[in-house]
């Protein structure tokens, strides 16, 4: 069984999740069950799917969960664009999280290709 905490891409996913929770803390209250919830779910799905994949027995299963994590990162990327366009986050905050999301997507892709 793999240890997900040893993967730098998992650490980045966790960092993105923490940053997403901080960003969404100031979203309008009427977004609690909308964009706030969706962004938090998508961000936490990245490291959570990596952790679940590490608990699986085969490389094929691990790879499948990495692909799911990559899909969650793509979803989060869109939500950050939407949050910026709705003026829920400043451009500086957007650029920071957007860069990290793109980095995690590239890192996941690299890991997937190695398996």
Steps between C-alpha positions, in 0.01 A plus 500: 500500500625846405532790744317794343673747734831429324376642170579869446196522274283392795661773714419756232142372481466537875645852483248589227218368719608715795530805275157431349340484843656836589391658171142379523462608861418851379260401222142628530280296735264413216790303344538267802317220321616610155844610391654485850398138543599404145845655524569340836382161378703517177816613680479237772428231240850545357698375803215275618496303175877471510477362854230253399699389197803437718290266710414285199689188406587550134671759286192510276277596793751758621513649151119512480482706821775732376292562188199580719718742702607662173133547407435667835792736436349595164167560668665721762679691227165597348353593839794735567435673167132532590582638847730760346242599237237538774745722692507261796879484487758759401720450195807445724320219688380354172849492351641332809248217513476467123877448476490236773208319337683491168812373674306220671339406167841478331642302794210257497539454126868427544429244774226337294737463205762333723262226612 
